C-alpha cells in the first residue's frame, strides 16, 4: 500500500510539472478572443476591437494583441485581464516585441510606432508608405515600405524613459511592392507582389540580392506568397504555389527539389513541432479541407474534410493534436496526430480564425 501511494504521489507530481496549454482563438467578427483550455471553450475576452486581422503574440508572461483598426492591447495570458491599450493608427498590420519596447507597423497613418512594454508612446517614424514585414535583429528594427519599394533598417539610438529610440541606419531599394518578410538567422527575406522572386538582405554586412524562385519547369514562380504561409524545416522549405494545386519544396539554398500535388489551391502550410509533417489548407471550393504531408517522403498521407471553411491551424506542443479553426461552422476541431483521426469538436467559438498557443 505504501508503494502504491508513492507511485500515485509521483504521478501527481509529474502531471503538476507538465506544461499546460491555453489557446487564444480570434473570433474575427465579434471583437473577442475565445479561450480554450483542457479541451473546452472556457471563457471569452471581449471588447478587443476589430479582430478581422487580429494577431496575438506572447513574450514570457506578457501577451500582446494587434487589431485591424490600429489598437495594441497588452494583457495577462494567465488571468486574461487587459493591462493597457494604445491606438497607433487607423489601420495596423504587424508588430514585434523587443526586450524593452513594442514596435508597430502601420498601414494608415503610414508610420512605425515605438512603444514601451506597457504601451506608452515613445517615437513615431513617418515613412509616407504602408509598412509591413517588421522584424528585429540584434539592436536593429527592419521593415518594408510597401508603397516606396524600400526596406528600412533602423538602429537603437538613445534611451527615452528606458526605451530605445531608433535612427535610420540604411535603406535598400528592392522589388516592386514588398508585402511581407521573415528573419532567418542574420538574413531578412522580403517578398513582393509585382516582382518575381524575393529579396535577401544580409544584416551583418548590409548587402542585398534578389533571388528568383523557380518551379520544376525552371519557370519563375508568379508571386511568392505571404511568408506566414511558408514552412521551414532544417533542410527544406515548403511554399504553397500561387494559382496551382501544388506545394513547392526547396532546399535551404532555394534550389528546387520537388512539387507535391495537393487537392486544391494551397494557402497555408504549417510545420509540426517535430518537423515530420506539414498541414496544408486551401482556398476556393477546397476551403473546408486539410491535407497532411509527410516531410520525409514528400507525399500526402491524410485528407480531412470539415463542415465549413478552414482559416487556420495550430499544432499542440505538448500533445499529439492539431487544432483546426473551422470558421464556417463556428467550431475548433481537434485531430489526433498519432493515429490521424478527427478526435473531437470544440464549440462556443464564433467565426474563429487565428489560433494562438500559450504554454505555461
QUICOR-V552079 format. One record per residue. N is the residue number from 1. SS is DSSP state (a for helix, b for strand, c for the rest). PSI is psi in radians with two decimals (NA if undefined). OMEGA is omega in whole degrees, -180 to 180 (NA if undefined). Layout:
N_SS_PSI_OMEGA, N_SS_PSI_OMEGA
//
This chain:
1_c_-0.73_180, 2_a_-0.66_179, 3_a_-0.74_179, 4_a_-0.73_179, 5_a_-0.69_180, 6_a_-0.70_179, 7_a_-0.78_180, 8_a_-0.71_178, 9_a_-0.73_180, 10_a_-0.78_179, 11_a_-0.71_179, 12_a_-0.68_180, 13_a_-0.71_179, 14_a_-0.75_180, 15_a_-0.63_180, 16_a_-0.67_-178, 17_a_-0.41_-177, 18_c_2.36_180, 19_c_2.51_177, 20_c_2.78_-178, 21_b_2.48_175, 22_b_2.25_-178, 23_b_2.19_175, 24_b_2.02_-174, 25_b_2.17_179, 26_b_2.17_171, 27_b_1.64_-161, 28_c_-0.37_-179, 29_c_0.14_-176, 30_c_0.15_-179, 31_c_0.69_-174, 32_b_2.90_172, 33_b_2.34_171, 34_b_2.42_-180, 35_b_2.06_177, 36_b_2.20_-179, 37_b_2.39_-178, 38_c_0.66_172, 39_c_0.08_-179, 40_b_2.69_172, 41_b_2.01_-174, 42_b_-0.73_-173, 43_b_3.04_175, 44_b_2.35_172, 45_b_2.04_-174, 46_c_2.98_177, 47_c_0.84_180, 48_c_0.28_177, 49_c_-2.85_-174, 50_c_1.93_-174, 51_c_0.36_-179, 52_c_-0.51_177, 53_c_0.72_-175, 54_c_2.39_179, 55_b_2.39_178, 56_b_2.39_175, 57_b_2.65_-179, 58_b_2.52_174, 59_b_1.75_-174, 60_c_-2.20_180, 61_c_0.25_176, 62_b_2.50_174, 63_b_2.47_178, 64_b_2.51_179, 65_b_2.45_173, 66_b_2.34_-179, 67_c_2.83_-178, 68_c_-0.51_-178, 69_c_0.48_167, 70_c_0.21_177, 71_b_2.45_167, 72_b_2.27_-179, 73_b_2.24_172, 74_b_2.34_177, 75_b_2.83_178, 76_b_2.02_-176, 77_c_-0.26_178, 78_c_-0.85_-179, 79_c_-0.29_-179, 80_c_0.59_180, 81_b_2.40_173, 82_b_2.44_177, 83_b_-0.50_179, 84_b_2.77_172, 85_b_2.68_-179, 86_b_2.38_178, 87_b_2.00_-177, 88_c_-0.54_-172, 89_c_-3.05_175, 90_c_-0.45_-177, 91_b_2.07_178, 92_b_2.62_-173, 93_b_-0.39_-178, 94_b_2.84_179, 95_b_2.82_176, 96_b_2.69_-180, 97_b_2.02_175, 98_c_3.13_-179, 99_c_-0.70_-178, 100_c_0.40_179, 101_c_2.91_171, 102_b_2.30_180, 103_b_2.34_-175, 104_b_2.25_176, 105_b_2.16_-176, 106_b_2.49_170, 107_b_-0.99_-174, 108_b_1.46_77, 109_c_0.52_174, 110_c_1.03_-178, 111_b_3.00_170, 112_b_2.24_-179, 113_b_2.37_172, 114_b_2.14_-179, 115_b_2.73_171, 116_c_2.96_-179, 117_c_-0.38_174, 118_c_0.37_169, 119_c_0.66_170, 120_c_2.36_-178, 121_b_2.36_-180, 122_b_-0.80_-174, 123_b_2.50_172, 124_b_2.06_179, 125_b_1.94_-179, 126_b_2.26_-175, 127_c_-0.32_-175, 128_c_0.36_-177, 129_c_2.69_166, 130_c_2.38_-173, 131_b_2.39_-173, 132_b_3.00_171, 133_b_0.69_-176, 134_b_2.29_-177, 135_b_2.89_177, 136_b_2.40_170, 137_b_2.05_-177, 138_c_-2.08_180, 139_c_0.42_-178, 140_b_2.64_174, 141_b_2.18_-175, 142_b_2.38_177, 143_b_2.82_-180, 144_b_2.49_176, 145_b_1.86_-172, 146_c_-0.69_-176, 147_c_-0.34_-174, 148_c_0.03_180, 149_c_0.81_-179, 150_b_2.71_165, 151_b_2.24_-178, 152_b_2.39_174, 153_b_2.08_178, 154_b_2.57_-178, 155_b_2.51_177, 156_b_2.37_-177, 157_b_-1.80_-179, 158_b_2.82_175, 159_b_2.42_174, 160_b_1.99_-177, 161_c_0.66_177, 162_c_0.08_-179, 163_b_2.37_-179, 164_b_2.49_162, 165_b_2.87_-173, 166_b_2.51_179, 167_b_2.45_-178, 168_b_2.23_178, 169_b_-0.80_-178, 170_b_2.62_173, 171_b_2.48_180, 172_b_2.36_168, 173_b_2.20_-173, 174_c_-2.87_-179, 175_c_3.05_-175, 176_c_2.24_175, 177_c_1.19_174, 178_b_2.50_-174, 179_b_-0.21_175, 180_b_2.87_-179, 181_b_2.90_173, 182_b_2.81_176, 183_b_2.28_174, 184_b_1.79_-173, 185_c_-2.19_180, 186_c_0.31_-173, 187_b_2.23_174, 188_b_2.11_-178, 189_b_2.16_-176, 190_b_2.40_179, 191_b_2.81_-175, 192_b_2.64_173, 193_c_-0.67_-168, 194_c_-0.10_178, 195_c_2.31_-179, 196_c_1.84_-177, 197_c_-2.93_177, 198_b_2.73_-178, 199_b_2.50_-179, 200_b_2.15_178, 201_b_2.14_172, 202_b_1.98_-173, 203_c_-0.12_176, 204_c_-0.72_180, 205_c_0.07_175, 206_c_0.94_175, 207_b_2.65_-177, 208_b_2.50_172, 209_b_2.72_178, 210_b_2.27_178, 211_b_2.24_177, 212_c_2.27_175, 213_c_2.16_-177, 214_b_2.73_-179, 215_c_-2.90_-175, 216_c_-0.38_176, 217_c_0.20_-179, 218_c_0.44_178, 219_c_2.52_177, 220_b_2.44_174, 221_c_2.31_-172, 222_c_-0.82_-176, 223_c_2.22_176, 224_c_2.19_-176, 225_c_3.07_178, 226_c_2.26_-175, 227_a_-0.37_174, 228_a_-0.25_-178, 229_a_-0.09_178, 230_c_2.77_169, 231_b_2.26_-179, 232_b_1.95_173, 233_c_-2.96_-176, 234_c_-0.71_-175, 235_c_0.06_-178, 236_b_2.66_173, 237_b_2.26_-179, 238_b_2.12_-176, 239_b_2.18_174, 240_b_2.25_177, 241_c_2.49_179, 242_c_2.11_177, 243_c_0.31_179, 244_c_2.69_-178, 245_c_1.04_-178, 246_b_2.61_165, 247_b_2.16_-177, 248_b_2.36_-177, 249_b_2.26_-180, 250_b_2.79_172, 251_b_-3.09_-174, 252_c_-0.30_177, 253_c_0.22_178, 254_c_0.58_166, 255_c_2.36_-176, 256_b_2.34_177, 257_b_-0.96_-173, 258_b_2.73_169, 259_b_2.36_178, 260_b_2.08_178, 261_b_2.21_-180, 262_c_3.10_-170, 263_c_-0.68_-175, 264_c_-2.67_179, 265_c_1.89_-174, 266_b_2.52_179, 267_b_-0.78_-167, 268_b_2.30_170, 269_b_2.37_-178, 270_b_2.14_-176, 271_b_2.36_178, 272_c_2.72_-178, 273_c_-0.58_179, 274_c_0.03_177, 275_c_0.36_180, 276_c_-0.38_-174, 277_b_2.71_165, 278_b_2.51_174, 279_b_2.32_-177, 280_b_2.23_175, 281_b_2.90_-171, 282_b_2.95_175, 283_c_3.12_176, 284_a_-2.44_-176, 285_a_-0.32_180, 286_a_0.27_176, 287_c_-0.68_-177, 288_c_0.30_-173, 289_b_2.55_169, 290_b_2.42_172, 291_b_2.54_180, 292_b_2.25_-180, 293_b_2.32_174, 294_b_2.13_-175, 295_c_-0.21_177, 296_c_-0.85_-179, 297_c_-0.29_-177, 298_c_0.70_179, 299_b_2.60_174, 300_b_2.21_-178, 301_b_-0.29_-177, 302_b_2.52_177, 303_b_2.32_178, 304_b_2.45_177, 305_b_2.48_-177, 306_c_2.81_-176, 307_c_0.60_-179, 308_c_2.94_-176, 309_c_2.47_-179, 310_b_2.21_-178, 311_b_-0.41_-175, 312_b_2.77_173, 313_b_2.75_177, 314_b_2.19_177, 315_b_2.39_171, 316_c_2.53_175, 317_c_-0.32_-174, 318_c_-0.41_-173, 319_c_2.74_178, 320_c_1.25_-176, 321_b_2.58_174, 322_b_2.12_-179, 323_b_2.33_-174, 324_b_2.17_180, 325_b_1.80_-178, 326_b_1.49_-173, 327_a_-0.74_-175, 328_a_-0.21_-178, 329_a_0.12_179, 330_c_0.86_180, 331_b_2.79_169, 332_b_2.13_-180, 333_b_2.62_-178, 334_b_2.18_179, 335_b_2.29_172, 336_b_2.08_-174, 337_c_0.13_174, 338_c_-0.85_-179, 339_c_-0.15_178, 340_c_1.14_173, 341_b_2.78_178, 342_b_1.94_-172, 343_b_-0.80_-177, 344_b_2.92_174, 345_b_2.47_179, 346_b_2.20_-175, 347_c_-2.92_-177, 348_c_0.63_174, 349_c_2.08_-176, 350_c_2.15_177, 351_c_1.05_-176, 352_b_2.57_172, 353_b_-1.80_-175, 354_b_2.40_177, 355_b_2.18_-176, 356_b_2.25_-171, 357_b_2.23_175, 358_b_2.14_177, 359_b_2.33_179, 360_c_NA_NA
//
